[in-house]
Amino acid sequence: MAEIVNLNKARKARTRAEEAAEAAANRAKHGRTKAEKSNDAHAEARRKALLDGAKREE
């Protein structure tokens, strides 16, 4: 005989699994440490300074 499955519990478990997967993707996409943000800001400042230094006056 087949195992009896509570459809409400199965649906809720599937929803929880989908939400957990979406949360993990969002953490990977948006979650950055303060050091990473600081490093990116420093690199951007260096890049802008380099471009401003190479700008020609007209």
Secondary structure by P-SEA (a helix, b strand, c coil): cbbbbcaaaaaaaaaaaaaaaaaaaaaaaccccaaaaaaaaaaaaaaaaaaaaacccc
